[in-house]
């Protein structure tokens, strides 16, 4: 079975395990190679795929994604996460105007303003508005729809067996991977690597199951959290204060693709964390 289990983030509903593996495996090997570690074979790497849980059912005469607008951003969690992303983007980029007192009022105009501001940021510039709103909804659905949550977590946990030494989670996938590890007592994973993780955002952290802050393994587990300074999704870069001082927190520079999985994986420090797990007895 897989020695490395990789768990993707949001926006992958039109992809699949094999499609993602074609991108993840070479990037993962590049990072390990930079670190001078042992390369796993492609057969030893598995993708924990859950994106189809967010895919609309096919029906006649419809194509692509739902055409979300600002009006589709729901009050509560979705709006709060959107505003958190906006504040984070404004701190990371001087070109993004920060939200003011007037825009923090709970009105449809405030949501529209936030989406417009984010569309002008380096981080979100490649996302259409409907894709950005879709990402918000995927995070909310995972955390608040028990069927989606259990289905995603079960798929990942099913890949983690006695041969698995490393689990890598990107973006929302780090949340899924964290909960899957917590739900797999006695697992033999030796390296947990989180990339661009939102685990430290209070509105996500407090909803973790079985409870916030649990160490996701035994005493032999090494957890490395890797975040780009400009990664808006990884709003909280240092997870140690809310989880455990044992976490190794690393800040990297992914260039213009701050949140993409590939530059995270090709980073030498990421490769070293993965190689360390593969070397572990």
FENUR-V183346 format. One record per residue. RES is the residue in one small letter. SS is DSSP state (alpha for helix, beta for strand, coil for the rest). PHI is phi in degrees with one decimal (999 if undefined). D_LAST is the distance of its C-alpha to the last C-alpha in whole Angstrom. Layout:
BEGIN
res | ss | phi | d_last
RES | SS | PHI | D_LAST
RES | SS | PHI | D_LAST
END
This chain:
BEGIN
res | ss | phi | d_last
x | coil | 999 | 17
x | coil | -74.4 | 16
x | coil | -84.5 | 12
x | beta | -125.0 | 14
x | beta | -112.9 | 17
x | beta | -111.5 | 20
x | beta | -123.6 | 23
x | coil | -78.0 | 26
x | coil | -102.9 | 29
x | coil | -74.1 | 33
x | coil | 77.6 | 35
x | coil | -109.7 | 34
x | coil | -65.8 | 36
x | coil | -99.1 | 37
x | coil | -112.9 | 34
x | coil | -164.9 | 32
x | alpha | -56.4 | 28
x | alpha | -68.5 | 29
x | alpha | -61.0 | 31
x | alpha | -68.9 | 28
x | alpha | -61.6 | 26
x | alpha | -62.1 | 28
x | alpha | -89.9 | 28
x | alpha | -71.2 | 25
x | alpha | -63.1 | 23
x | alpha | -62.2 | 25
x | alpha | -66.0 | 24
x | alpha | -61.7 | 21
x | alpha | -64.8 | 20
x | alpha | -62.4 | 23
x | alpha | -64.5 | 21
x | alpha | -63.7 | 18
x | alpha | -62.6 | 20
x | alpha | -59.5 | 22
x | alpha | -87.8 | 19
x | coil | 75.1 | 18
x | coil | -96.8 | 15
x | coil | -77.1 | 14
x | coil | -86.3 | 16
x | coil | -76.5 | 15
x | coil | -77.0 | 18
x | alpha | -60.8 | 21
x | alpha | -69.7 | 20
x | alpha | -93.9 | 16
x | beta | -117.9 | 18
x | beta | -125.7 | 20
x | beta | -101.7 | 23
x | beta | -81.5 | 24
x | coil | -102.6 | 27
x | coil | -136.7 | 30
x | alpha | -57.2 | 33
x | alpha | -66.3 | 35
x | alpha | -65.7 | 35
x | alpha | -103.9 | 38
x | coil | -83.7 | 40
x | coil | -67.8 | 43
x | coil | -65.6 | 44
x | coil | -67.0 | 46
x | coil | -154.9 | 50
x | coil | -61.9 | 53
x | coil | 63.3 | 54
x | coil | -126.2 | 51
x | coil | -135.3 | 49
x | coil | 74.5 | 46
x | coil | -88.8 | 45
x | coil | -62.6 | 47
x | coil | -88.8 | 50
x | coil | -66.7 | 49
x | coil | -129.1 | 51
x | alpha | -58.0 | 51
x | alpha | -66.3 | 53
x | alpha | -88.0 | 50
x | coil | -75.0 | 48
x | coil | -80.1 | 48
x | coil | -63.6 | 48
x | coil | 92.2 | 46
x | alpha | -57.5 | 42
x | alpha | -62.3 | 43
x | alpha | -64.4 | 45
x | alpha | -64.1 | 43
x | alpha | -68.0 | 40
x | alpha | -59.0 | 43
x | alpha | -66.4 | 44
x | alpha | -65.0 | 41
x | alpha | -62.3 | 40
x | alpha | -61.6 | 44
x | alpha | -60.9 | 43
x | alpha | -66.0 | 40
x | alpha | -64.6 | 41
x | alpha | -66.6 | 44
x | alpha | -70.2 | 42
x | alpha | -83.2 | 40
x | coil | -130.7 | 43
x | coil | -66.4 | 47
x | coil | -77.3 | 48
x | coil | -97.1 | 48
x | coil | -67.8 | 50
x | coil | -72.0 | 49
x | coil | -65.9 | 50
x | coil | -102.1 | 53
x | coil | -57.6 | 54
x | alpha | -68.1 | 56
x | alpha | -83.5 | 53
x | alpha | -86.1 | 52
x | coil | -68.3 | 54
x | coil | -78.9 | 53
x | coil | -135.4 | 55
x | alpha | -57.1 | 55
x | alpha | -64.5 | 56
x | alpha | -62.7 | 53
x | alpha | -64.0 | 51
x | alpha | -60.5 | 52
x | alpha | -62.8 | 52
x | alpha | -62.7 | 49
x | alpha | -63.4 | 48
x | alpha | -66.1 | 50
x | alpha | -64.1 | 49
x | alpha | -68.5 | 45
x | alpha | -66.0 | 47
x | coil | -93.0 | 48
x | coil | -84.5 | 45
x | coil | -62.0 | 42
x | coil | -68.1 | 39
x | coil | -102.9 | 41
x | coil | -61.7 | 44
x | coil | -87.4 | 43
x | coil | -99.5 | 43
x | coil | -70.1 | 46
x | alpha | -56.2 | 47
x | alpha | -65.4 | 46
x | alpha | -71.7 | 43
x | alpha | -64.0 | 42
x | alpha | -65.1 | 44
x | alpha | -61.0 | 42
x | alpha | -63.1 | 38
x | alpha | -57.5 | 40
x | alpha | -69.1 | 40
x | alpha | -65.8 | 37
x | alpha | -62.8 | 35
x | alpha | -62.8 | 38
x | alpha | -62.1 | 38
x | alpha | -60.8 | 34
x | alpha | -78.4 | 34
x | alpha | -121.7 | 38
x | coil | -105.5 | 38
x | alpha | -62.7 | 36
x | alpha | -65.2 | 36
x | alpha | -62.2 | 35
x | alpha | -61.7 | 32
x | alpha | -65.1 | 31
x | alpha | -64.8 | 31
x | alpha | -64.8 | 29
x | alpha | -65.5 | 26
x | alpha | -64.9 | 26
x | alpha | -61.4 | 26
x | alpha | -69.6 | 23
x | alpha | -60.5 | 21
x | alpha | -67.1 | 22
x | alpha | -86.1 | 19
x | coil | -88.7 | 16
x | coil | -127.6 | 15
x | coil | -65.8 | 12
x | coil | -86.8 | 11
x | coil | -74.5 | 11
x | coil | -114.6 | 9
x | beta | -135.0 | 12
x | beta | -123.4 | 16
x | beta | -116.3 | 18
x | beta | -123.3 | 22
x | beta | -109.7 | 25
x | coil | 57.6 | 28
x | alpha | -58.8 | 29
x | alpha | -61.5 | 26
x | alpha | -69.7 | 24
x | alpha | -70.3 | 26
x | alpha | -60.5 | 25
x | alpha | -63.6 | 22
x | alpha | -59.3 | 22
x | alpha | -68.5 | 24
x | alpha | -65.1 | 22
x | alpha | -66.8 | 19
x | alpha | -62.6 | 21
x | coil | -89.2 | 22
x | coil | -122.6 | 19
x | coil | -60.2 | 18
x | coil | 83.6 | 15
x | coil | -63.3 | 13
x | coil | -107.9 | 10
x | coil | -65.4 | 10
x | coil | -110.7 | 9
x | beta | -137.6 | 12
x | beta | -112.6 | 15
x | beta | -119.7 | 18
x | beta | -108.0 | 21
x | beta | -121.0 | 24
x | coil | 53.6 | 28
x | coil | -86.1 | 27
x | coil | -93.3 | 30
x | coil | -57.0 | 28
x | coil | -87.6 | 30
x | coil | -67.2 | 33
x | alpha | -51.2 | 35
x | alpha | -69.7 | 37
x | alpha | -94.1 | 33
x | alpha | -54.6 | 31
x | coil | -70.6 | 34
x | coil | -101.3 | 34
x | coil | -65.7 | 30
x | coil | -123.0 | 29
x | coil | -76.9 | 28
x | coil | -161.4 | 29
x | coil | -64.3 | 29
x | coil | 89.1 | 26
x | coil | -66.3 | 24
x | coil | -74.4 | 20
x | coil | -83.3 | 18
x | coil | 173.8 | 15
x | coil | -89.5 | 14
x | coil | -67.9 | 14
x | coil | -86.7 | 10
x | coil | -81.4 | 12
x | beta | -104.4 | 13
x | beta | -110.4 | 16
x | beta | -116.2 | 18
x | beta | -108.2 | 22
x | beta | -114.9 | 24
x | beta | -138.3 | 27
x | beta | -82.8 | 30
x | coil | -57.2 | 33
x | coil | -96.8 | 36
x | coil | -79.5 | 34
x | coil | -68.2 | 36
x | coil | -66.9 | 34
x | coil | -83.1 | 31
x | coil | -59.3 | 34
x | coil | -98.7 | 32
x | coil | -76.4 | 30
x | coil | -107.2 | 28
x | coil | -86.6 | 26
x | coil | -60.2 | 26
x | coil | -62.2 | 29
x | coil | -102.0 | 29
x | coil | -114.3 | 25
x | coil | -162.4 | 23
x | coil | -66.5 | 23
x | coil | -72.4 | 19
x | coil | -64.6 | 20
x | beta | -93.0 | 20
x | beta | -97.8 | 23
x | beta | -128.4 | 24
x | beta | -108.1 | 28
x | beta | -125.7 | 28
x | coil | -123.1 | 31
x | coil | -96.5 | 31
x | coil | 69.0 | 35
x | coil | -73.2 | 38
x | coil | -101.7 | 35
x | coil | -57.3 | 33
x | coil | -104.1 | 32
x | coil | -64.4 | 31
x | alpha | -66.7 | 27
x | alpha | -59.1 | 28
x | alpha | -64.4 | 28
x | alpha | -63.7 | 25
x | alpha | -70.6 | 23
x | alpha | -78.4 | 24
x | coil | -63.4 | 24
x | alpha | -58.5 | 22
x | alpha | -67.4 | 21
x | alpha | -66.5 | 19
x | alpha | -59.9 | 18
x | alpha | -66.1 | 16
x | alpha | -66.9 | 15
x | alpha | -68.5 | 14
x | alpha | -60.7 | 12
x | alpha | -61.0 | 10
x | alpha | -70.5 | 9
x | alpha | -71.8 | 8
x | alpha | -80.5 | 6
x | coil | -65.8 | 4
x | coil | -78.3 | 0
END
